[in-house]
Amino acid sequence: MIEEIEVKRKYYQIIEQIGDRSFKVMRKDKLYFLKKFEGDNKGFEHFIDCEHRLRVSGVVSPKCQIYDKKTMIAVVDYIEGENCFDMLQKGNLPESIIELLFKTFWYAKNDKIALDYRPENFVYANEKLYYLPYNCGKYLSNESFIQHDIRLWFITKEFIKYCHEKRVDINQSMLKSDYEVNKNIALMTVKYYR
């Protein structure tokens, strides 16, 4: 028998469990991501707040289809595609993705939203860069993005160190010289940073 989860009289079939309280589900031949907050009132309220802030900001994120305050379950569109961390392990990202990253930063900055810019939090699909976690904070400074976060989006020493911390093998030969890497980052920053 297929296991289902009910959210406001709509039934979602479980396809696979993704995390402790997260599931890939299906309803009417469409895939969704379902998260149970189960007693995590603070987490659920943070999700609802971030969902609203992201939706009106211009940051591209999966659409929240439904949430239930009583059961603390949320259902959002499931975005099929490879996350940017996995793509980076194969080589440098196309410039079109870097441009979309800077646009995302610009939208978030304008709405005073701080995002988690780790590459695994983004999926490139349908020529859009989706920010997956419904997690955002109060924007304080753009220094972190320009000085630190952006360096994880290129094959840098920081990216290779990050891979090692995540216990992911990376081809060290993809690392270019500091000069080459810094030049590439500087060119992209000048081109797309506003």
C-alpha positions in Angstrom: 0.0 0.0 0.0 1.2 3.5 -0.9 1.8 5.7 2.1 0.1 9.1 2.0 0.3 12.3 4.0 -2.8 14.5 4.3 -2.5 18.3 4.2 -5.8 20.3 4.4 -7.8 17.5 2.8 -5.2 17.0 0.0 -3.4 13.7 -0.2 0.3 13.4 -1.2 1.8 10.0 -2.0 5.3 9.5 -0.5 7.9 8.7 -3.2 10.9 8.8 -0.9 12.1 10.1 2.4 14.8 12.8 2.0 15.6 13.7 5.6 14.3 13.1 9.1 11.1 15.0 8.4 11.3 15.7 4.7 9.8 13.8 1.8 9.6 13.8 -2.0 5.9 13.4 -2.6 3.5 13.3 -5.6 -0.1 14.6 -6.1 -1.8 14.4 -9.5 1.4 13.4 -11.3 3.3 16.4 -10.0 6.3 16.2 -7.6 6.5 18.2 -4.4 8.8 18.5 -1.4 6.9 18.0 1.9 8.4 19.0 5.3 6.9 18.1 8.7 7.9 20.5 11.4 6.3 18.3 14.1 6.3 20.5 17.2 9.1 22.8 16.0 6.9 26.0 16.3 9.9 28.3 15.9 11.1 26.5 12.8 7.6 26.5 11.2 7.1 30.2 11.9 10.6 30.9 10.5 9.7 28.9 7.3 6.4 30.9 6.9 8.2 34.2 7.4 11.0 33.3 5.0 8.5 32.0 2.4 6.7 35.3 2.4 9.9 37.4 2.3 11.4 35.4 -0.5 8.2 35.4 -2.6 8.0 39.2 -2.6 11.8 39.8 -3.0 12.4 38.5 -6.5 14.7 35.7 -5.2 13.7 32.6 -7.2 12.7 29.8 -4.9 10.3 26.9 -5.2 6.6 28.0 -4.8 5.0 27.0 -1.5 1.8 25.3 -2.5 0.2 24.8 0.9 1.0 24.8 4.6 -1.1 23.8 7.6 -0.6 25.7 10.9 -2.3 22.9 12.9 -0.2 20.0 11.7 2.9 22.2 10.9 3.4 20.7 7.5 4.5 22.6 4.4 4.4 21.5 0.7 6.5 23.3 -1.9 7.3 22.6 -5.6 10.0 20.0 -6.1 12.7 21.4 -8.3 14.3 18.7 -10.5 17.9 19.5 -11.3 21.5 19.3 -10.2 22.6 21.5 -7.3 25.4 23.9 -8.0 27.8 22.2 -5.6 27.5 18.9 -7.6 27.9 20.9 -10.8 31.1 22.6 -9.5 32.7 19.3 -8.7 32.8 18.6 -12.5 34.3 22.0 -13.3 33.6 25.7 -13.4 30.0 26.9 -13.6 28.8 28.6 -16.7 28.9 32.4 -16.6 25.1 32.4 -16.9 24.8 30.8 -13.5 27.2 33.2 -11.9 25.2 36.1 -13.4 22.0 34.6 -11.8 23.8 34.3 -8.5 24.7 38.0 -8.5 21.0 38.8 -9.5 19.9 36.7 -6.5 22.2 38.6 -4.2 21.0 41.9 -5.6 17.3 41.0 -4.9 18.1 39.7 -1.5 20.2 42.8 -0.6 17.5 45.2 -1.7 15.0 43.5 0.5 17.5 43.3 3.4 17.5 39.5 3.3 20.6 37.4 4.1 20.7 34.1 2.3 23.0 31.1 2.8 25.1 31.2 -0.4 26.6 27.7 -0.2 26.4 26.2 -3.7 24.4 23.1 -2.5 21.5 25.5 -1.6 21.0 26.4 -5.2 19.6 24.3 -8.2 19.9 25.4 -11.8 16.8 24.4 -13.7 14.8 25.8 -16.6 17.4 28.6 -17.0 16.6 29.8 -13.4 18.7 29.6 -10.3 16.5 28.4 -7.4 17.3 29.1 -3.8 16.1 25.9 -2.1 16.1 26.4 1.7 13.4 28.5 3.1 16.0 30.0 5.3 16.9 33.7 5.5 18.1 36.1 8.0 18.5 39.9 8.4 20.9 41.4 5.9 23.8 43.1 7.6 26.6 43.6 5.1 27.6 42.6 1.6 31.2 41.9 2.7 30.5 38.3 3.4 29.2 37.6 -0.1 32.0 39.4 -1.9 34.9 38.4 0.4 33.9 34.8 1.3 30.7 33.3 -0.2 31.5 34.0 -3.9 34.8 32.1 -3.5 32.8 28.9 -3.0 31.3 29.3 -6.5 34.7 28.9 -8.3 37.3 26.2 -8.1 39.3 28.0 -5.4 41.4 26.8 -2.5 38.4 27.6 -0.3 36.1 25.4 -2.5 38.6 22.5 -2.3 38.9 22.9 1.5 35.0 23.0 1.7 34.9 19.8 -0.3 37.3 18.1 2.1 35.2 19.3 5.1 32.2 17.6 3.5 34.3 14.5 2.8 33.9 14.9 -0.9 36.8 14.0 -3.2 37.6 16.7 -5.7 40.1 16.6 -8.6 42.9 18.9 -7.4 44.1 19.5 -11.0 41.0 21.7 -11.6 42.4 24.3 -9.3 43.9 27.2 -11.2 46.6 29.5 -9.9 45.6 32.1 -7.3 46.2 34.8 -10.0 43.9 33.1 -12.5 41.1 32.4 -9.9 41.2 35.9 -8.4 41.2 37.5 -11.9 38.1 35.4 -12.9 36.3 36.3 -9.7 37.2 40.0 -10.0 36.0 40.1 -13.6 32.6 38.5 -12.6 32.3 40.8 -9.7 32.9 43.9 -11.8 30.6 42.6 -14.5 27.6 41.7 -12.3 27.9 43.3 -8.9 25.7 46.4 -8.5 
